[in-house]
């Protein structure tokens, strides 16, 4: 359904859309400064958005969400609505995100570049909900605005994967890599497509490339672990998981796989050390406890 933008009742275009831009808080402000600015002027959405952005970057999404939910009651301009919508989408609050994304579209200034992100995000939500037609509609609205986005091309490729259209999926992922060869998600998409087409060696090479560009890509590492163990590539799987852990990644499944593969290769001491680390994080991990008892 085509959304027709309108100005909400009781507000002028200058109030909701064409308000003059205000300077963003200077980078010199730290979190404490921004909190002080918010206390001095709770209605300042520019400061609120910047504070929420900083908190979001630190993984403090709940704090960021409370700030935006509070300020939007007073200042519901496009920038505030969009910031809240994108944070809600990130946090998995899809119903709220959909409402705010649609509201942002209604009040968006003409030629606003962020409209591209709105359509792309709407497409992502509809893919997760299994509404592939709505996803395609929004993705192509975004595509008409920017056909050179490798991220969007990966999204389109993922939509093709959901529809089992493997030839079209591969085409989309290759197009994304022509724009940005370092897009690790595109390499993962190629890996999945090539495996479904029966080219197992090329599929494995695609995963290796994805992890070369981003050793912390958990989807790629999950596929490497699952496919590699069945293909007797234990040594390489172990090396790639070690790289993930060394780079600062953490995932109980990979920690357990690293311990199990190390033990199977005869490195019981390394296996014990990794199990100790895993159990320090989650003492109740039944599989880790079982493996620890076997190693003893």
C-alpha positions as CSV (number, residue, x, y, z in Angstrom):
1,X,0.0,0.0,0.0
2,X,1.4,3.4,-1.0
3,X,1.8,5.8,1.9
4,X,0.7,9.3,1.3
5,X,2.5,11.9,3.4
6,X,0.5,14.4,5.2
7,X,0.9,17.0,8.0
8,X,-0.7,15.8,11.3
9,X,-3.7,17.8,12.4
10,X,-2.9,20.8,14.5
11,X,0.7,21.2,13.4
12,X,2.1,23.3,10.6
13,X,4.6,22.2,8.0
14,X,7.2,24.4,9.6
15,X,6.6,22.7,13.0
16,X,6.8,19.1,11.8
17,X,8.9,19.2,8.7
18,X,10.7,22.4,7.7
19,X,12.0,23.6,11.1
20,X,15.3,25.3,10.7
21,X,18.3,23.0,11.5
22,X,19.9,23.3,14.9
23,X,23.6,22.7,15.5
24,X,24.3,19.3,16.8
25,X,26.1,19.0,20.2
26,X,29.9,19.4,19.6
27,X,31.9,16.2,19.8
28,X,33.8,17.6,22.8
29,X,30.8,16.8,25.0
30,X,31.1,13.5,26.9
31,X,28.2,11.5,28.3
32,X,28.1,13.4,31.5
33,X,28.0,16.7,29.6
34,X,25.1,15.5,27.5
35,X,23.2,14.3,30.6
36,X,23.7,17.8,32.1
37,X,22.4,19.4,28.9
38,X,19.3,17.2,29.0
39,X,18.7,18.1,32.6
40,X,18.9,21.8,31.7
41,X,16.7,21.4,28.7
42,X,14.7,18.2,28.7
43,X,12.9,19.2,25.5
44,X,16.1,19.4,23.4
45,X,15.7,16.6,21.0
46,X,19.0,17.3,19.2
47,X,20.9,16.6,22.5
48,X,18.6,13.6,23.2
49,X,19.3,12.0,19.9
50,X,23.1,12.5,20.3
51,X,23.0,11.1,23.8
52,X,20.9,8.1,22.7
53,X,23.3,7.5,19.8
54,X,26.3,7.5,22.2
55,X,24.5,5.1,24.6
56,X,23.4,2.9,21.7
57,X,27.1,2.7,20.6
58,X,28.1,1.6,24.1
59,X,25.5,-1.2,24.1
60,X,23.2,0.7,26.5
61,X,20.1,0.4,24.4
62,X,17.6,0.5,27.2
63,X,18.9,3.8,28.5
64,X,18.8,5.2,24.9
65,X,15.3,4.0,24.4
66,X,14.0,5.7,27.6
67,X,15.5,9.0,26.5
68,X,14.0,8.9,23.1
69,X,10.6,7.7,24.4
70,X,10.5,10.6,26.8
71,X,11.6,13.4,24.3
72,X,9.3,12.2,21.5
73,X,6.3,13.1,23.7
74,X,7.4,16.7,23.4
75,X,9.2,16.9,20.1
76,X,8.0,14.5,17.4
77,X,9.9,15.9,14.5
78,X,11.2,13.5,11.7
79,X,14.7,13.1,13.2
80,X,13.3,12.1,16.6
81,X,10.8,9.7,15.3
82,X,13.3,8.0,13.0
83,X,15.9,7.7,15.7
84,X,13.4,6.0,18.0
85,X,12.2,3.7,15.1
86,X,15.7,2.5,14.2
87,X,16.5,1.8,17.9
88,X,13.2,-0.1,18.4
89,X,14.0,-2.2,15.3
90,X,17.5,-3.0,16.6
91,X,16.0,-4.1,19.9
92,X,13.5,-6.4,18.3
93,X,10.5,-4.2,19.1
94,X,9.1,-4.6,15.6
95,X,5.5,-3.5,16.1
96,X,6.6,-0.2,17.6
97,X,9.3,0.2,15.0
98,X,6.8,-0.3,12.1
99,X,4.5,2.3,13.5
100,X,7.3,4.8,14.0
101,X,8.9,4.1,10.6
102,X,5.6,4.7,8.9
103,X,5.1,7.9,10.9
104,X,8.5,9.0,9.8
105,X,7.6,8.5,6.2
106,X,4.5,10.6,6.6
107,X,6.4,13.6,7.9
108,X,9.7,13.2,6.1
109,X,10.9,16.3,4.2
110,X,11.1,15.9,0.5
111,X,14.4,14.4,-0.8
112,X,15.4,13.4,2.7
113,X,18.3,10.9,2.3
114,X,17.2,8.9,5.4
115,X,14.0,7.8,3.6
116,X,16.3,5.2,1.9
117,X,17.0,3.8,5.4
118,X,13.4,3.7,6.3
119,X,12.4,1.7,3.2
120,X,15.4,-0.6,3.8
121,X,14.5,-1.2,7.4
122,X,10.9,-1.8,6.6
123,X,12.0,-4.4,4.1
124,X,14.1,-6.1,6.8
125,X,11.2,-6.3,9.2
126,X,8.8,-7.7,6.6
127,X,11.4,-10.4,5.6
128,X,11.6,-11.5,9.2
129,X,7.8,-11.7,9.3
130,X,7.6,-13.7,6.2
131,X,5.8,-11.0,4.2
132,X,8.1,-11.2,1.2
133,X,5.8,-9.2,-1.1
134,X,5.9,-6.2,1.3
135,X,9.6,-6.7,1.8
136,X,10.2,-6.6,-1.9
137,X,8.1,-3.5,-2.4
138,X,10.0,-1.6,0.3
139,X,13.4,-2.8,-0.9
140,X,12.8,-1.7,-4.4
141,X,11.6,1.7,-3.2
142,X,15.0,2.0,-1.5
143,X,16.7,0.7,-4.6
144,X,15.2,3.4,-6.8
145,X,16.7,5.9,-4.4
146,X,20.2,4.3,-4.3
147,X,21.1,1.4,-6.5
148,X,24.7,1.4,-5.4
149,X,24.2,0.3,-1.8
150,X,25.9,-3.0,-1.2
151,X,24.0,-3.4,2.0
152,X,20.7,-3.2,0.2
153,X,21.8,-5.6,-2.5
154,X,22.6,-8.1,0.2
155,X,19.2,-7.6,1.6
156,X,17.7,-8.3,-1.8
157,X,19.8,-11.4,-2.1
158,X,18.6,-12.6,1.3
159,X,15.0,-12.1,0.2
160,X,15.8,-14.3,-2.8
161,X,17.2,-16.9,-0.5
162,X,14.0,-16.9,1.5
163,X,12.2,-17.6,-1.8
164,X,14.7,-20.3,-2.8
165,X,15.5,-18.3,-5.9
166,X,19.2,-19.2,-5.9
167,X,20.2,-17.9,-9.3
168,X,18.8,-14.4,-8.5
169,X,20.3,-14.6,-5.0
170,X,23.8,-15.2,-6.3
171,X,23.4,-12.4,-8.8
172,X,22.4,-10.0,-6.0
173,X,25.3,-11.0,-3.8
174,X,27.8,-10.7,-6.7
175,X,26.5,-7.3,-7.4
176,X,27.0,-6.3,-3.8
177,X,30.6,-7.5,-4.0
178,X,31.3,-5.5,-7.1
179,X,30.5,-2.4,-5.0
180,X,32.2,-3.5,-1.8
181,X,34.4,-6.6,-2.0
182,X,34.8,-6.5,1.8
183,X,31.1,-7.0,2.5
184,X,31.4,-10.2,4.6
185,X,27.6,-10.8,4.6
186,X,27.6,-10.9,0.8
187,X,30.3,-13.6,0.9
188,X,28.2,-15.6,3.3
189,X,25.2,-15.3,1.0
190,X,27.4,-16.6,-1.9
191,X,28.5,-19.5,0.3
192,X,24.9,-20.5,1.0
193,X,23.9,-20.1,-2.7
194,X,26.9,-22.1,-4.0
195,X,26.2,-24.9,-1.5
196,X,22.6,-25.1,-2.5
197,X,23.8,-25.3,-6.1
198,X,26.1,-28.2,-5.2
199,X,29.5,-26.4,-5.4
200,X,30.8,-27.3,-1.9
201,X,34.4,-26.3,-2.4
202,X,33.5,-22.8,-3.7
203,X,31.0,-22.5,-0.9
204,X,33.8,-23.2,1.6
205,X,36.1,-20.7,0.0
206,X,33.4,-18.1,0.2
207,X,33.1,-18.6,4.0
208,X,36.9,-18.4,4.3
209,X,36.8,-15.1,2.5
210,X,33.9,-13.8,4.7
211,X,35.9,-14.6,7.9
212,X,39.1,-13.1,6.4
213,X,37.3,-9.8,6.1
214,X,35.4,-10.2,9.4
215,X,36.6,-12.9,11.8
216,X,33.7,-12.0,14.1
217,X,31.0,-12.9,11.6
218,X,29.0,-15.4,13.7
219,X,26.8,-16.6,10.8
220,X,29.9,-17.5,8.8
221,X,31.6,-19.2,11.7
222,X,28.4,-21.2,12.5
223,X,28.3,-22.5,8.9
224,X,32.1,-23.2,9.0
225,X,31.7,-25.2,12.3
226,X,28.7,-27.2,11.0
227,X,30.0,-27.9,7.5
228,X,33.6,-28.2,8.5
229,X,33.2,-30.9,11.1
230,X,31.1,-33.0,8.7
231,X,33.7,-32.5,6.0
232,X,36.6,-33.6,8.3
233,X,38.1,-30.1,8.3
234,X,38.5,-30.1,12.1
235,X,41.9,-28.4,12.0
236,X,40.8,-25.5,9.9
237,X,37.6,-25.1,12.0
238,X,39.6,-25.0,15.2
239,X,41.9,-22.3,13.7
240,X,39.0,-20.1,12.7
241,X,37.2,-20.4,16.0
242,X,40.5,-19.6,17.8
243,X,40.8,-16.5,15.6
244,X,37.2,-15.5,16.6
245,X,38.1,-15.9,20.3
246,X,41.4,-14.1,20.0
247,X,39.7,-11.2,18.3
248,X,37.4,-10.8,21.3
249,X,34.4,-12.6,20.1
250,X,32.3,-14.6,22.6
251,X,29.7,-17.3,22.0
252,X,29.2,-20.3,24.2
253,X,28.6,-22.6,21.2
254,X,31.9,-21.7,19.7
255,X,33.7,-22.0,23.0
256,X,32.3,-25.5,23.5
257,X,33.2,-26.5,19.9
258,X,36.7,-25.2,20.4
259,X,37.0,-27.3,23.6
260,X,35.6,-30.4,22.0
261,X,37.8,-30.2,18.9
262,X,40.9,-29.5,21.0
263,X,40.2,-32.5,23.1
264,X,39.5,-34.7,20.1
265,X,42.9,-33.6,18.7
266,X,44.6,-34.6,21.9
267,X,45.0,-31.1,23.4
268,X,43.3,-31.9,26.7
269,X,45.0,-29.0,28.6
270,X,43.8,-26.4,26.0
271,X,40.3,-28.0,26.1
272,X,40.2,-27.7,30.0
273,X,41.3,-24.1,29.9
274,X,38.6,-23.1,27.5
275,X,36.0,-25.1,29.4
276,X,37.0,-23.3,32.6
277,X,36.4,-20.0,30.8
278,X,33.0,-21.1,29.5
279,X,31.8,-22.4,32.9
280,X,33.0,-19.2,34.6
281,X,30.4,-17.4,32.4
282,X,27.7,-20.1,32.6
283,X,28.3,-22.7,35.3
284,X,25.1,-24.5,34.3
285,X,26.1,-25.3,30.7
286,X,25.2,-29.0,30.6
287,X,27.2,-29.9,27.6
288,X,30.3,-28.1,29.0
289,X,29.9,-30.0,32.3
290,X,29.5,-33.3,30.4
291,X,32.6,-32.7,28.3
292,X,34.6,-31.6,31.4
293,X,33.7,-34.8,33.2
294,X,34.9,-36.8,30.1
295,X,38.2,-35.0,29.9
296,X,38.9,-35.8,33.6
